[in-house]
């Protein structure tokens, strides 16, 4: 059975220690049609693409953020 986890800050999906980068439908990469269908997961309104399809995946993952948490301040 595949176990998955979605990082709440970046939205990166982890399935069996493999990372998938989230994209919304209107933000898909230009070369999306060239990716192997086994490297694509469609779930919860996002298209997740395996990080091996990107040259600079670490940089892409570092730049991802969830907009709702950008201006978060520790509230009491």
ZADO-1210 file (C-alpha; in nm, 4 decimals, padded with zeros to 6 digits):
<atoms>
<atom x="00.0000" y="00.0000" z="00.0000" code="UNK" pos="1"/>
<atom x="00.1316" y="00.3425" z="-00.0945" code="UNK" pos="2"/>
<atom x="00.1608" y="00.5946" z="00.1868" code="UNK" pos="3"/>
<atom x="00.1464" y="00.9603" z="00.0982" code="UNK" pos="4"/>
<atom x="00.2022" y="01.2821" z="00.2860" code="UNK" pos="5"/>
<atom x="00.1496" y="01.6412" z="00.1736" code="UNK" pos="6"/>
<atom x="00.3773" y="01.9073" z="00.3225" code="UNK" pos="7"/>
<atom x="00.1479" y="02.1834" z="00.4536" code="UNK" pos="8"/>
<atom x="00.3900" y="02.4701" z="00.3820" code="UNK" pos="9"/>
<atom x="00.5075" y="02.3836" z="00.0318" code="UNK" pos="10"/>
<atom x="00.2362" y="02.1439" z="-00.0865" code="UNK" pos="11"/>
<atom x="00.4938" y="01.8866" z="-00.1977" code="UNK" pos="12"/>
<atom x="00.3512" y="01.5353" z="-00.2104" code="UNK" pos="13"/>
<atom x="00.5689" y="01.2505" z="-00.0800" code="UNK" pos="14"/>
<atom x="00.4822" y="00.8957" z="-00.1860" code="UNK" pos="15"/>
<atom x="00.7134" y="00.6143" z="-00.0751" code="UNK" pos="16"/>
<atom x="01.0053" y="00.8580" z="-00.0271" code="UNK" pos="17"/>
<atom x="00.9619" y="01.0102" z="-00.3755" code="UNK" pos="18"/>
<atom x="00.8676" y="01.3774" z="-00.4052" code="UNK" pos="19"/>
<atom x="00.6103" y="01.5229" z="-00.6433" code="UNK" pos="20"/>
<atom x="00.5847" y="01.8957" z="-00.7149" code="UNK" pos="21"/>
<atom x="00.2306" y="02.0428" z="-00.7198" code="UNK" pos="22"/>
<atom x="00.0920" y="02.2449" z="-01.0110" code="UNK" pos="23"/>
<atom x="-00.2512" y="02.3860" z="-01.0749" code="UNK" pos="24"/>
<atom x="-00.4043" y="02.3176" z="-01.4159" code="UNK" pos="25"/>
<atom x="-00.3349" y="02.6672" z="-01.5470" code="UNK" pos="26"/>
<atom x="00.0273" y="02.6524" z="-01.4258" code="UNK" pos="27"/>
<atom x="00.1437" y="02.3318" z="-01.5949" code="UNK" pos="28"/>
<atom x="00.4921" y="02.3400" z="-01.7515" code="UNK" pos="29"/>
<atom x="00.5184" y="02.3879" z="-02.1290" code="UNK" pos="30"/>
<atom x="00.6668" y="02.0397" z="-02.1756" code="UNK" pos="31"/>
<atom x="00.3925" y="01.8694" z="-01.9734" code="UNK" pos="32"/>
<atom x="00.2889" y="01.6502" z="-02.2679" code="UNK" pos="33"/>
<atom x="00.6436" y="01.5047" z="-02.2847" code="UNK" pos="34"/>
<atom x="00.6394" y="01.3691" z="-01.9267" code="UNK" pos="35"/>
<atom x="00.5865" y="01.0001" z="-01.8635" code="UNK" pos="36"/>
<atom x="00.2281" y="00.9404" z="-01.7428" code="UNK" pos="37"/>
<atom x="00.3662" y="00.7282" z="-01.4575" code="UNK" pos="38"/>
<atom x="00.5337" y="01.0428" z="-01.3200" code="UNK" pos="39"/>
<atom x="00.2035" y="01.2322" z="-01.2914" code="UNK" pos="40"/>
<atom x="-00.0503" y="01.2120" z="-01.0082" code="UNK" pos="41"/>
<atom x="-00.3805" y="01.4014" z="-01.0173" code="UNK" pos="42"/>
<atom x="-00.5244" y="01.4534" z="-00.6709" code="UNK" pos="43"/>
<atom x="-00.7202" y="01.7156" z="-00.4757" code="UNK" pos="44"/>
<atom x="-00.7337" y="01.9711" z="-00.7589" code="UNK" pos="45"/>
<atom x="-00.3597" y="01.9617" z="-00.8262" code="UNK" pos="46"/>
<atom x="-00.1388" y="01.7849" z="-01.0753" code="UNK" pos="47"/>
<atom x="00.1701" y="01.6461" z="-00.9029" code="UNK" pos="48"/>
<atom x="00.4757" y="01.5878" z="-01.1235" code="UNK" pos="49"/>
<atom x="00.7746" y="01.3796" z="-01.0110" code="UNK" pos="50"/>
<atom x="01.0797" y="01.5894" z="-00.9285" code="UNK" pos="51"/>
<atom x="01.3004" y="01.3926" z="-01.1712" code="UNK" pos="52"/>
<atom x="01.1309" y="01.5734" z="-01.4622" code="UNK" pos="53"/>
<atom x="01.2831" y="01.9075" z="-01.3588" code="UNK" pos="54"/>
<atom x="01.6464" y="02.0174" z="-01.3853" code="UNK" pos="55"/>
<atom x="01.6349" y="02.2412" z="-01.0776" code="UNK" pos="56"/>
<atom x="01.3833" y="02.0587" z="-00.8590" code="UNK" pos="57"/>
<atom x="01.5487" y="02.1646" z="-00.5304" code="UNK" pos="58"/>
<atom x="01.5170" y="02.5317" z="-00.6278" code="UNK" pos="59"/>
<atom x="01.1537" y="02.4837" z="-00.7321" code="UNK" pos="60"/>
<atom x="01.0663" y="02.3124" z="-00.4031" code="UNK" pos="61"/>
<atom x="01.2433" y="02.5838" z="-00.2006" code="UNK" pos="62"/>
<atom x="01.0382" y="02.8541" z="-00.3749" code="UNK" pos="63"/>
<atom x="00.7010" y="02.6859" z="-00.3170" code="UNK" pos="64"/>
<atom x="00.4833" y="02.8239" z="-00.0427" code="UNK" pos="65"/>
<atom x="00.1203" y="02.8241" z="00.0582" code="UNK" pos="66"/>
<atom x="-00.0145" y="03.1788" z="00.0358" code="UNK" pos="67"/>
<atom x="-00.2258" y="03.1419" z="00.3481" code="UNK" pos="68"/>
<atom x="00.0878" y="03.0988" z="00.5608" code="UNK" pos="69"/>
<atom x="00.3052" y="03.3795" z="00.4190" code="UNK" pos="70"/>
<atom x="00.1832" y="03.6485" z="00.6591" code="UNK" pos="71"/>
<atom x="00.1327" y="03.4148" z="00.9543" code="UNK" pos="72"/>
<atom x="00.2164" y="03.5678" z="01.2917" code="UNK" pos="73"/>
<atom x="00.2165" y="03.3706" z="01.6134" code="UNK" pos="74"/>
<atom x="-00.1257" y="03.4627" z="01.7483" code="UNK" pos="75"/>
<atom x="-00.2267" y="03.4100" z="02.1084" code="UNK" pos="76"/>
</atoms>
